[in-house]
Amino acid sequence: MKNLFDLSGKVAIVTGASRGIGESIARLLAQYGAHVLVSSRKIDACEAVAQSIRDDGGRASAFACHVGEMAQITALFEHVKSEFGRVDILVNNAAANPYFGHILDTDLAAYSKTVDVNVRGYFFMSIEAGKMMREQNGGVILNTASVNGIRPGDMQGIYSITKAAVISMTQSFAKECGKHNIRVNALLPGLTDTKFASALTTNDNILQTALKQIPLGRVADPDEMAGTVLYLVSDASSYTTGASVIVDGGMLA
């Protein structure tokens, strides 16, 4: 019987993969046979994860890329073309959330950094990967959005706005790229125990308020996001595209 989750022979790029949800995704995809290109801003952190994957018997390499910098996106895909000649899976997971405060106090620097990474970065990473996938007649793009893209988080205005844009972007790419056998879906995590979410999880008042809104009554572990990604990038979801899959412990319910 065919293993629908088998990723053997696939090349997967995972951004923001040096820690948190991205690291969990990278590890799981490697466990199921993909060669994972571990990417984030700092090469040392990427290489540490890649080496750990290799130590566990998986296939992984590292390449530093700040997706908020267009030149670095170009360099990443030039490397992928020369090193692998193809890309089967792109996981856009790197994100920026530099500002936590009232939306009226958002300054231009915080706005620009958040939009450059979360919208422009995802958009042009998807274009570069999509062009390669079009040539090879197939591939999968997975965008990490957020439940904040559906219900804006308090004091997280511009971040929430960019995540709503990611949901729309996912649908737009899915609509236009389906004819090239490219599937595009989004993961919408709820509150997850990562350094990225530490402004929420380390403030007890905020945390207790949030937990009251989560039927499962707890914060997610990053590993609890990776299984959904495995499904969405594998043949198990071969007829799924343009979807936003919510993994939030029931919060939006």
C-alpha positions in Angstrom: 0.0 0.0 0.0 1.3 3.4 -0.9 2.4 5.7 1.9 0.7 8.9 1.1 3.0 10.9 3.4 6.2 9.6 1.8 8.4 12.5 0.7 11.4 10.5 -0.5 13.3 12.3 -3.3 11.6 15.6 -2.6 13.5 18.8 -2.1 11.9 21.1 0.5 12.8 24.6 1.5 11.7 25.7 5.0 12.2 29.3 6.0 12.4 30.4 9.6 13.5 26.9 10.3 16.2 27.5 12.9 13.7 27.3 15.8 10.0 27.1 16.7 7.4 25.9 14.3 9.8 26.0 11.3 12.3 23.8 13.0 9.6 21.2 13.9 8.4 21.3 10.3 11.9 20.8 8.9 12.5 17.8 11.2 9.3 16.1 10.3 9.6 16.6 6.6 13.1 15.1 6.8 11.8 12.1 8.8 9.4 11.4 5.9 12.2 11.4 3.4 12.6 14.9 2.0 15.9 16.7 1.6 15.3 19.8 3.7 17.0 23.1 3.0 17.0 24.7 6.5 16.8 28.5 6.1 16.7 31.5 8.3 18.7 34.7 8.8 21.6 33.2 10.7 23.7 30.4 9.1 25.0 29.0 12.4 21.5 28.4 13.7 20.5 26.9 10.4 23.5 24.6 10.3 22.9 23.4 13.8 19.4 22.2 12.9 20.6 20.7 9.6 23.4 18.8 11.4 20.9 17.5 14.0 18.7 16.2 11.2 21.6 14.5 9.6 22.7 13.0 12.9 19.2 11.5 13.1 19.6 9.9 9.7 17.8 12.5 7.7 19.0 14.6 4.7 19.4 18.4 5.3 21.5 21.3 4.4 21.6 24.9 5.5 21.4 28.3 3.6 21.0 31.7 5.3 18.3 33.9 3.8 16.5 36.9 5.2 13.3 36.9 3.2 12.8 40.6 3.9 15.8 41.2 1.6 15.1 40.7 -2.1 18.8 40.0 -3.0 18.9 37.2 -0.5 15.8 35.5 -2.0 17.5 35.6 -5.4 20.7 34.1 -3.9 18.7 31.3 -2.2 17.0 30.2 -5.4 20.3 30.5 -7.4 21.7 28.1 -4.8 18.7 25.7 -5.1 18.9 25.6 -8.9 22.6 24.9 -8.9 22.6 22.4 -6.0 19.3 20.5 -6.6 17.9 21.6 -10.0 14.4 21.5 -8.6 12.2 22.4 -5.6 9.2 20.3 -4.7 8.0 21.9 -1.5 8.3 25.5 -0.2 7.3 26.3 3.3 7.0 30.0 3.9 7.4 30.2 7.6 9.8 33.1 8.4 7.9 36.0 9.9 8.4 39.3 11.6 6.4 40.8 14.5 8.5 43.7 15.8 5.7 45.7 17.3 3.3 44.9 20.1 1.2 47.9 21.0 -1.8 50.0 20.0 -2.3 50.2 16.3 -2.4 54.0 16.3 1.2 54.0 17.6 2.6 51.9 14.8 5.6 53.6 13.3 6.9 53.3 9.7 9.9 51.2 10.6 7.7 48.5 12.3 5.2 48.6 9.5 7.8 48.3 6.8 9.7 45.4 8.5 6.5 43.4 9.1 5.2 43.9 5.6 8.6 43.3 3.9 9.0 39.9 5.6 5.4 38.7 6.0 3.9 39.9 2.6 6.7 40.8 0.2 8.9 38.0 1.3 6.3 35.3 1.1 5.1 36.7 -2.3 8.5 36.6 -4.0 9.6 33.4 -2.4 6.4 31.9 -3.9 7.1 33.4 -7.3 10.6 32.1 -7.4 9.6 28.6 -6.2 6.5 28.7 -8.4 8.5 29.4 -11.6 10.7 26.3 -10.9 7.6 24.2 -10.1 5.9 25.3 -13.3 8.9 24.1 -15.3 8.9 20.7 -13.6 5.0 20.5 -13.7 4.3 20.4 -10.0 5.0 21.3 -6.5 3.5 22.5 -3.2 3.7 25.8 -1.4 2.7 26.1 2.2 2.3 29.5 3.9 2.3 29.9 7.7 -0.4 32.5 8.3 -2.1 32.8 11.7 -5.5 32.8 13.4 -4.8 36.5 13.7 -5.4 36.7 9.9 -9.1 35.9 10.7 -9.5 37.5 14.1 -7.0 40.3 14.6 -4.9 39.9 17.8 -5.1 42.7 20.4 -2.1 45.0 20.1 -1.0 43.1 17.1 -2.5 45.2 14.3 0.0 45.3 11.5 1.0 41.7 12.1 -2.6 40.6 11.9 -3.1 42.6 8.8 -0.1 40.9 7.1 -1.4 37.5 8.1 -4.8 38.3 6.5 -2.9 39.2 3.4 -1.1 35.8 3.5 -4.5 34.0 3.5 -5.6 36.0 0.4 -2.2 35.4 -1.2 -2.6 31.7 -0.7 -5.9 31.7 -2.5 -4.6 33.9 -5.3 -1.6 31.6 -6.0 -3.8 28.5 -5.7 -6.2 29.9 -8.2 -3.7 30.8 -10.8 -1.1 28.0 -10.3 -3.5 25.0 -10.2 -3.2 24.5 -13.9 0.5 24.0 -13.4 -0.1 21.2 -10.9 1.0 23.6 -8.1 -0.9 23.4 -4.9 -0.9 26.3 -2.4 -2.3 26.1 1.2 -2.0 27.9 4.5 -1.5 26.8 8.1 -3.2 29.0 10.6 -1.6 28.3 14.0 -3.1 29.4 17.3 -1.1 30.3 20.4 2.1 28.3 20.2 5.0 28.0 22.7 7.7 29.7 20.7 10.2 32.5 21.2 8.2 34.4 18.5 5.1 34.3 20.7 6.9 35.0 24.0 5.3 38.5 24.3 2.1 36.6 24.8 3.1 33.4 26.6 5.4 35.1 29.2 2.9 37.7 30.3 0.7 35.8 32.8 -2.2 38.2 32.5 -2.3 37.9 28.7 -1.7 34.2 28.8 -4.5 33.5 31.3 -6.9 35.6 29.2 -5.9 33.7 26.1 -6.2 30.3 27.7 -9.8 31.1 28.6 -10.6 31.4 24.9 -9.0 28.1 24.0 -11.2 25.0 24.5 -8.2 22.7 24.9 -7.0 25.0 27.6 -3.4 25.1 26.8 -0.7 26.5 24.5 0.4 24.4 21.5 3.7 22.8 21.2 5.5 23.6 17.9 5.5 19.9 17.0 1.7 20.0 17.0 1.8 22.2 13.9 4.2 20.0 11.9 1.7 17.1 11.3 -0.7 19.4 9.5 2.1 20.7 7.3 3.1 17.2 6.5 -0.4 16.4 5.3 -0.6 19.6 3.2 2.7 19.1 1.4 2.2 15.3 0.8 0.1 13.3 -1.6 -2.3 12.8 1.3 -3.8 16.2 0.4 -3.5 15.8 -3.4 -6.9 17.5 -4.0 -6.5 20.3 -1.5 -5.5 23.7 -2.6 -6.4 27.2 -1.6 -7.2 26.0 1.9 -6.5 27.6 5.2 -6.2 25.0 7.9 -6.8 26.2 11.4 -4.8 24.6 14.2 -5.7 26.6 17.3 -7.0 24.3 20.0 -10.5 25.4 19.1 -10.0 29.1 19.8 -11.9 30.4 16.8 -14.7 28.1 17.5 
